[in-house]
Amino acid sequence: MGFKVRKKRRFKSAERFVKQMKEIQEEAKAALVKAQEDIKRYVDKHRSEVVEYKEGSLVLLSIKDLKWQMVGR
């Protein structure tokens, strides 16, 4: 048993569809890159300097958000 060889046919509508999907994909990628750059630019603009602490530095801590449990009372 052998395979029948079919003539290669071109499906123009399928080729157009694939081409259109590739173009849409490229546009979407470009839009994502631009959005990422815009967000980075905004965040970098509003970022404050980072305070670096060294071992032995004295700092003040707030306990307002800590939940205390009274054990044995």
JOQUIMO-V343737 format. One record per residue. N is the residue number from 1. RES is the residue in one letter. SS is DSSP state (a for helix, b for strand, c for the rest). D_FIRST is the distance of its C-alpha to the first C-alpha in Angstrom with 1 decimal. Layout:
n = {N & N}
res = {RES & RES}
ss = {SS & SS}
d_first = {D_FIRST & D_FIRST}
//
This chain:
n = {1 & 2 & 3 & 4 & 5 & 6 & 7 & 8 & 9 & 10 & 11 & 12 & 13 & 14 & 15 & 16 & 17 & 18 & 19 & 20 & 21 & 22 & 23 & 24 & 25 & 26 & 27 & 28 & 29 & 30 & 31 & 32 & 33 & 34 & 35 & 36 & 37 & 38 & 39 & 40 & 41 & 42 & 43 & 44 & 45 & 46 & 47 & 48 & 49 & 50 & 51 & 52 & 53 & 54 & 55 & 56 & 57 & 58 & 59 & 60 & 61 & 62 & 63 & 64 & 65 & 66 & 67 & 68 & 69 & 70 & 71 & 72 & 73}
res = {M & G & F & K & V & R & K & K & R & R & F & K & S & A & E & R & F & V & K & Q & M & K & E & I & Q & E & E & A & K & A & A & L & V & K & A & Q & E & D & I & K & R & Y & V & D & K & H & R & S & E & V & V & E & Y & K & E & G & S & L & V & L & L & S & I & K & D & L & K & W & Q & M & V & G & R}
ss = {c & c & c & c & c & c & c & c & c & c & c & a & a & a & a & a & a & a & a & a & a & a & a & a & a & a & a & a & a & a & a & a & a & a & a & a & a & a & a & a & a & a & a & a & a & a & c & c & c & c & c & c & c & c & c & c & c & c & c & c & c & c & c & c & c & c & c & c & c & c & c & c & c}
d_first = {0.0 & 3.7 & 6.9 & 9.4 & 12.6 & 15.6 & 19.0 & 21.3 & 23.8 & 27.1 & 28.6 & 32.3 & 33.6 & 31.4 & 32.5 & 36.1 & 35.8 & 34.6 & 37.3 & 39.9 & 39.0 & 39.3 & 42.7 & 43.8 & 42.8 & 44.8 & 47.8 & 47.7 & 47.6 & 50.6 & 52.5 & 52.0 & 53.3 & 56.2 & 57.1 & 56.9 & 59.2 & 61.6 & 61.8 & 62.5 & 65.2 & 66.8 & 66.8 & 68.0 & 70.8 & 72.0 & 71.6 & 74.8 & 75.7 & 74.6 & 77.6 & 77.0 & 78.8 & 79.8 & 80.6 & 84.1 & 84.1 & 85.9 & 84.1 & 84.8 & 82.4 & 82.3 & 81.8 & 81.6 & 77.9 & 78.1 & 78.2 & 80.8 & 80.7 & 83.9 & 83.2 & 85.8 & 88.1}
//
